[in-house]
Amino acid sequence: MVRFDSYTPGTAADEGTYGQLERGEILFFPNSPFELSGEDRTFLVSQNKTDASYHKNISYRPAQDRLKGLSQKDPEARRRMGQVMRDYSRRAIEFTRSFLPRYAERWRVDYASFRPVEEEGRQLSFRSRNDLLHVDSFPTRPSGGDRLLRIFTNANLSRPRVWITSDNFEQLAHQYGREAGLPGEPGLWARFRNQGLTFLSALGLPVVPRSDYDRFMLRFHHFLKENSAFQESCPKQRWEFPPGSTWMVFSDMASHACLSGQFMLEQTFFVSRASLLCPEKAPISILENLAQRRLAD
């Protein structure tokens, strides 16, 4: 973990910081480097206590200015939540653009989200559990080889968000890649399926074409969560992110799990492989070296 105890607004990361981030280190700001007012945090906490219709994950799509996962029953609460999410997303994007400018020209800004549910003790399937170590892959939003940069803020008023991390993706891919089904050359059926999905998507049908890279990353996400020997025996580091703190990480590189915590805000970016300081450390580069072929266009 790399701590920024005295961050000065407008300061850009140096090459050393980029390298640490791209290799899977967490960049941690004990005091959030952008504003999240006490009024907004109080609203986020109080709304969850009074509205059982909240989903486990409320998402905000900046490109469409669209909020999802929230009940329509209270228009004023919905309007206020939309404003809080819009403001958080905008400030997180502005900070990340200022702090990591080499990524900003080529990135794709993805969704922001609010996690109002306590993570500890949730009854979920293995693949949906956040308390099991994994690297991220989004089933509905394949990256095509771009990297997943995520910035998190603990909006809780009194309790930390507790994570554990383990070996990074490069180590895990070398150890488990073949067992998890690292692809060789695609067969005729795989080529036909890929072409068909791409064609249907171009027609506007609700299908998600995925590269060989994205299919493997989703399998690897599931493989790690369902591998009890890995979960029990791997080395673990424990981290506590206090109320009001912010941290950022390439979540496709750092294996991570959330043991406990409630009321977290988050913004995701797809960072182009072409803008990386260390493109050889991108998961797609690691996998293509292992597979000895291209895994995405």
ROROVO-904091 format. One record per residue (C-alpha): x, y, z; residue in three letters. Coordinates in steps of 0.001 Angstrom, whole numbers. Example, Ala and Ser with C-alpha at 12.3 -4.5 7.8 and 13.67 -1.06 7.14 Angstrom:
<pases>
@east 12300, north -4500, up 7800, residuo Ala
@east 13670, north -1060, up 7140, residuo Ser
</pases>
This chain:
<pases>
@east 0, north 0, up 0, residuo Met
@east 1171, north 3521, up -831, residuo Val
@east -96, north 6210, up 1585, residuo Arg
@east -673, north 9849, up 742, residuo Phe
@east -999, north 11469, up 4158, residuo Asp
@east -551, north 15034, up 2924, residuo Ser
@east -1831, north 15174, up -646, residuo Tyr
@east -1809, north 18673, up -2218, residuo Thr
@east -4756, north 19258, up -4605, residuo Pro
@east -3643, north 19404, up -8222, residuo Gly
@east -510, north 17316, up -7663, residuo Thr
@east 60, north 14696, up -10374, residuo Ala
@east 1498, north 11252, up -9730, residuo Ala
@east 5134, north 10649, up -10637, residuo Asp
@east 6336, north 7663, up -12666, residuo Glu
@east 7114, north 5704, up -9527, residuo Gly
@east 3514, north 6018, up -8393, residuo Thr
@east 2190, north 4964, up -11799, residuo Tyr
@east 4428, north 1916, up -11701, residuo Gly
@east 3298, north 918, up -8216, residuo Gln
@east -348, north 1322, up -9183, residuo Leu
@east -3, north -708, up -12392, residuo Glu
@east 1720, north -3521, up -10496, residuo Arg
@east -1220, north -3857, up -8116, residuo Gly
@east -442, north -1550, up -5194, residuo Glu
@east -3291, north 284, up -3469, residuo Ile
@east -2951, north 4075, up -3381, residuo Leu
@east -4489, north 5185, up -85, residuo Phe
@east -5618, north 8682, up 938, residuo Phe
@east -6574, north 8696, up 4660, residuo Pro
@east -8363, north 11981, up 3987, residuo Asn
@east -10277, north 11952, up 715, residuo Ser
@east -8509, north 14145, up -1881, residuo Pro
@east -11871, north 15476, up -3068, residuo Phe
@east -14947, north 16632, up -1218, residuo Glu
@east -17658, north 14377, up 138, residuo Leu
@east -19606, north 16564, up 2517, residuo Ser
@east -20855, north 15444, up 5902, residuo Gly
@east -24356, north 16330, up 4713, residuo Glu
@east -24069, north 13947, up 1757, residuo Asp
@east -22649, north 11152, up 3923, residuo Arg
@east -25459, north 11597, up 6472, residuo Thr
@east -28007, north 11399, up 3662, residuo Phe
@east -26492, north 8196, up 2252, residuo Leu
@east -26524, north 6483, up 5641, residuo Val
@east -29979, north 7652, up 6724, residuo Ser
@east -31682, north 6711, up 3464, residuo Gln
@east -30607, north 3100, up 3714, residuo Asn
@east -32013, north 2880, up 7219, residuo Lys
@east -35435, north 4109, up 6191, residuo Thr
@east -35933, north 2624, up 2710, residuo Asp
@east -35910, north -1176, up 2448, residuo Ala
@east -36396, north -907, up -1310, residuo Ser
@east -32738, north 10, up -1845, residuo Tyr
@east -30865, north -2562, up -3896, residuo His
@east -27511, north -3996, up -2839, residuo Lys
@east -25830, north -1788, up -5443, residuo Asn
@east -27056, north 1556, up -6750, residuo Ile
@east -25341, north 2543, up -9979, residuo Ser
@east -24922, north 5872, up -11718, residuo Tyr
@east -24044, north 6096, up -15399, residuo Arg
@east -22298, north 9418, up -16036, residuo Pro
@east -22613, north 9318, up -19827, residuo Ala
@east -26409, north 9036, up -19613, residuo Gln
@east -26831, north 10843, up -16264, residuo Asp
@east -28865, north 7793, up -15248, residuo Arg
@east -29448, north 6252, up -11819, residuo Leu
@east -30339, north 2565, up -11444, residuo Lys
@east -31117, north 283, up -8524, residuo Gly
@east -33266, north 2695, up -6528, residuo Leu
@east -36991, north 2564, up -5783, residuo Ser
@east -39294, north 4973, up -7579, residuo Gln
@east -41485, north 5308, up -4437, residuo Lys
@east -39922, north 8495, up -3096, residuo Asp
@east -39219, north 11010, up -5880, residuo Pro
@east -37435, north 13436, up -3550, residuo Glu
@east -35105, north 10745, up -2194, residuo Ala
@east -34390, north 9638, up -5741, residuo Arg
@east -33630, north 13212, up -6820, residuo Arg
@east -31308, north 13712, up -3849, residuo Arg
@east -29552, north 10394, up -4435, residuo Met
@east -29081, north 11289, up -8085, residuo Gly
@east -27460, north 14590, up -7091, residuo Gln
@east -25123, north 12949, up -4560, residuo Val
@east -24058, north 10281, up -7055, residuo Met
@east -23628, north 12822, up -9852, residuo Arg
@east -21460, north 15026, up -7638, residuo Asp
@east -19373, north 12110, up -6388, residuo Tyr
@east -18779, north 10792, up -9905, residuo Ser
@east -17825, north 14238, up -11209, residuo Arg
@east -15393, north 14914, up -8358, residuo Arg
@east -13825, north 11456, up -8563, residuo Ala
@east -13322, north 11874, up -12314, residuo Ile
@east -11850, north 15368, up -11917, residuo Glu
@east -9447, north 14203, up -9217, residuo Phe
@east -8332, north 11126, up -11171, residuo Thr
@east -7828, north 13191, up -14329, residuo Arg
@east -5634, north 15611, up -12359, residuo Ser
@east -3720, north 12952, up -10419, residuo Phe
@east -3273, north 10428, up -13288, residuo Leu
@east -3274, north 12609, up -16426, residuo Pro
@east -1525, north 10084, up -18687, residuo Arg
@east -4625, north 7853, up -18511, residuo Tyr
@east -7279, north 10497, up -19089, residuo Ala
@east -7002, north 11039, up -22850, residuo Glu
@east -7694, north 7389, up -23682, residuo Arg
@east -9799, north 6130, up -20802, residuo Trp
@east -13483, north 5240, up -20888, residuo Arg
@east -15395, north 6507, up -17870, residuo Val
@east -17562, north 3669, up -16589, residuo Asp
@east -20199, north 3564, up -13858, residuo Tyr
@east -20168, north 4935, up -10334, residuo Ala
@east -21860, north 2926, up -7612, residuo Ser
@east -23053, north 3100, up -4024, residuo Phe
@east -22943, north -21, up -1831, residuo Arg
@east -25424, north 508, up 1039, residuo Pro
@east -25461, north -3100, up 2295, residuo Val
@east -23218, north -4440, up 5073, residuo Glu
@east -20786, north -6889, up 3474, residuo Glu
@east -20202, north -9059, up 6535, residuo Glu
@east -22540, north -12023, up 6779, residuo Gly
@east -24311, north -11607, up 3435, residuo Arg
@east -25863, north -14821, up 2113, residuo Gln
@east -24784, north -14992, up -1521, residuo Leu
@east -23573, north -17549, up -4043, residuo Ser
@east -19830, north -18127, up -4247, residuo Phe
@east -19530, north -16119, up -7456, residuo Arg
@east -21401, north -13144, up -5977, residuo Ser
@east -19597, north -13001, up -2641, residuo Arg
@east -17307, north -10016, up -2105, residuo Asn
@east -15581, north -11584, up 925, residuo Asp
@east -13730, north -14121, up -1254, residuo Leu
@east -10465, north -13122, up -2913, residuo Leu
@east -10763, north -12403, up -6633, residuo His
@east -9645, north -10147, up -9454, residuo Val
@east -12342, north -8133, up -11185, residuo Asp
@east -14066, north -8860, up -14468, residuo Ser
@east -17450, north -7371, up -15394, residuo Phe
@east -19867, north -9858, up -17021, residuo Pro
@east -21926, north -7170, up -18783, residuo Thr
@east -19077, north -4773, up -19644, residuo Arg
@east -16091, north -6589, up -21141, residuo Pro
@east -12898, north -4548, up -21281, residuo Ser
@east -11373, north -5915, up -24468, residuo Gly
@east -7961, north -5777, up -22820, residuo Gly
@east -8265, north -2351, up -21214, residuo Asp
@east -7528, north -2205, up -17495, residuo Arg
@east -9984, north -1712, up -14632, residuo Leu
@east -9054, north 1269, up -12469, residuo Leu
@east -11391, north 1827, up -9528, residuo Arg
@east -11515, north 4585, up -6930, residuo Ile
@east -13386, north 3965, up -3652, residuo Phe
@east -14558, north 6215, up -820, residuo Thr
@east -15826, north 5028, up 2555, residuo Asn
@east -18937, north 7135, up 3205, residuo Ala
@east -19626, north 5435, up 6542, residuo Asn
@east -19783, north 7856, up 9458, residuo Leu
@east -18151, north 5600, up 12040, residuo Ser
@east -16903, north 2231, up 10744, residuo Arg
@east -13967, north 1246, up 8504, residuo Pro
@east -14231, north -825, up 5364, residuo Arg
@east -12058, north -3923, up 5794, residuo Val
@east -10270, north -5589, up 2879, residuo Trp
@east -7805, north -8380, up 2448, residuo Ile
@east -5451, north -8733, up -511, residuo Thr
@east -3200, north -11557, up -1681, residuo Ser
@east -832, north -12268, up -4585, residuo Asp
@east -1274, north -10126, up -7671, residuo Asn
@east -2669, north -11271, up -10999, residuo Phe
@east 720, north -11958, up -12555, residuo Glu
@east 1623, north -14411, up -9799, residuo Gln
@east -1806, north -16025, up -9831, residuo Leu
@east -1922, north -16371, up -13615, residuo Ala
@east 1397, north -18204, up -13647, residuo His
@east 241, north -20448, up -10805, residuo Gln
@east -3347, north -21153, up -11848, residuo Tyr
@east -3793, north -19956, up -15443, residuo Gly
@east -3676, north -23350, up -17122, residuo Arg
@east -5852, north -24948, up -14448, residuo Glu
@east -8396, north -22156, up -14923, residuo Ala
@east -8538, north -22789, up -18675, residuo Gly
@east -6087, north -20343, up -20253, residuo Leu
@east -7104, north -20610, up -23892, residuo Pro
@east -5053, north -22013, up -26689, residuo Gly
@east -6003, north -21407, up -30293, residuo Glu
@east -9791, north -20991, up -30619, residuo Pro
@east -11622, north -23771, up -32421, residuo Gly
@east -14028, north -23398, up -35321, residuo Leu
@east -17071, north -23242, up -33030, residuo Trp
@east -15495, north -20516, up -30889, residuo Ala
@east -14748, north -18421, up -33982, residuo Arg
@east -18294, north -18874, up -35251, residuo Phe
@east -19764, north -17936, up -31864, residuo Arg
@east -17630, north -14803, up -31616, residuo Asn
@east -18604, north -13651, up -35101, residuo Gln
@east -22272, north -14362, up -34420, residuo Gly
@east -22336, north -12409, up -31164, residuo Leu
@east -20590, north -9458, up -32767, residuo Thr
@east -23130, north -9462, up -35601, residuo Phe
@east -26116, north -9660, up -33225, residuo Leu
@east -24714, north -6878, up -31074, residuo Ser
@east -24296, north -4677, up -34158, residuo Ala
@east -27997, north -5222, up -34873, residuo Leu
@east -28837, north -3834, up -31430, residuo Gly
@east -29757, north -7120, up -29763, residuo Leu
@east -28964, north -7474, up -26024, residuo Pro
@east -25936, north -9758, up -26346, residuo Val
@east -22432, north -9109, up -25063, residuo Val
@east -19609, north -10149, up -27412, residuo Pro
@east -16469, north -11002, up -25444, residuo Arg
@east -12882, north -11447, up -26488, residuo Ser
@east -10964, north -14560, up -25483, residuo Asp
@east -9320, north -12331, up -22871, residuo Tyr
@east -12633, north -11294, up -21320, residuo Asp
@east -13942, north -14861, up -21285, residuo Arg
@east -10823, north -16024, up -19469, residuo Phe
@east -10897, north -13164, up -16953, residuo Met
@east -14506, north -13973, up -16059, residuo Leu
@east -13608, north -17663, up -15666, residuo Arg
@east -10620, north -16703, up -13525, residuo Phe
@east -12821, north -14515, up -11300, residuo His
@east -15082, north -17515, up -10700, residuo His
@east -12158, north -19959, up -10397, residuo Phe
@east -10503, north -18003, up -7593, residuo Leu
@east -13703, north -17569, up -5601, residuo Lys
@east -14600, north -21256, up -5911, residuo Glu
@east -11088, north -22540, up -5138, residuo Asn
@east -11270, north -23287, up -1416, residuo Ser
@east -7604, north -24353, up -1199, residuo Ala
@east -6511, north -20991, up -2598, residuo Phe
@east -8874, north -19039, up -339, residuo Gln
@east -7650, north -20841, up 2772, residuo Glu
@east -3913, north -21120, up 2149, residuo Ser
@east -2890, north -18043, up 143, residuo Cys
@east -937, north -15242, up 1857, residuo Pro
@east -3191, north -12447, up 3065, residuo Lys
@east -2751, north -8811, up 4007, residuo Gln
@east -5495, north -7031, up 5949, residuo Arg
@east -6359, north -3354, up 5384, residuo Trp
@east -8760, north -991, up 7114, residuo Glu
@east -10046, north 2070, up 5265, residuo Phe
@east -11468, north 4499, up 7825, residuo Pro
@east -14558, north 6685, up 7394, residuo Pro
@east -13957, north 9482, up 4904, residuo Gly
@east -10912, north 7842, up 3308, residuo Ser
@east -10382, north 7163, up -401, residuo Thr
@east -8275, north 4526, up -2151, residuo Trp
@east -7647, north 3488, up -5746, residuo Met
@east -6408, north 281, up -7343, residuo Val
@east -6253, north -1629, up -10603, residuo Phe
@east -8727, north -4278, up -9496, residuo Ser
@east -7862, north -6584, up -12394, residuo Asp
@east -4325, north -6859, up -10943, residuo Met
@east -4772, north -6756, up -7152, residuo Ala
@east -6560, north -9818, up -5779, residuo Ser
@east -8891, north -8466, up -3122, residuo His
@east -11905, north -9191, up -948, residuo Ala
@east -14101, north -7089, up 1321, residuo Cys
@east -14704, north -8645, up 4741, residuo Leu
@east -16901, north -5937, up 6222, residuo Ser
@east -18159, north -2432, up 5658, residuo Gly
@east -21238, north -496, up 4639, residuo Gln
@east -21928, north 2681, up 2622, residuo Phe
@east -19154, north 2741, up 30, residuo Met
@east -18980, north 4942, up -3074, residuo Leu
@east -16973, north 3930, up -6130, residuo Glu
@east -16090, north 5120, up -9643, residuo Gln
@east -14653, north 2854, up -12354, residuo Thr
@east -12535, north 3647, up -15430, residuo Phe
@east -11435, north 1467, up -18326, residuo Phe
@east -7815, north 2521, up -18892, residuo Val
@east -6388, north 1965, up -22368, residuo Ser
@east -3442, north -385, up -22612, residuo Arg
@east -1776, north 2215, up -24872, residuo Ala
@east -1636, north 4800, up -22052, residuo Ser
@east 55, north 2599, up -19442, residuo Leu
@east 3533, north 3274, up -18142, residuo Leu
@east 4126, north -506, up -17877, residuo Cys
@east 1984, north -2152, up -20584, residuo Pro
@east 3818, north -5427, up -20038, residuo Glu
@east 2164, north -5589, up -16594, residuo Lys
@east -1362, north -5397, up -18002, residuo Ala
@east -3210, north -8690, up -17422, residuo Pro
@east -3776, north -9080, up -21159, residuo Ile
@east -22, north -8839, up -21802, residuo Ser
@east 672, north -11427, up -19110, residuo Ile
@east -1935, north -13814, up -20528, residuo Leu
@east -852, north -13340, up -24137, residuo Glu
@east 2719, north -14196, up -23134, residuo Asn
@east 1477, north -17363, up -21450, residuo Leu
@east -866, north -18316, up -24291, residuo Ala
@east 1571, north -17250, up -27028, residuo Gln
@east -1182, north -15599, up -29067, residuo Arg
@east -3409, north -12532, up -29163, residuo Arg
@east -6471, north -12705, up -26916, residuo Leu
@east -8225, north -9484, up -28025, residuo Ala
@east -8263, north -7240, up -31072, residuo Asp
</pases>
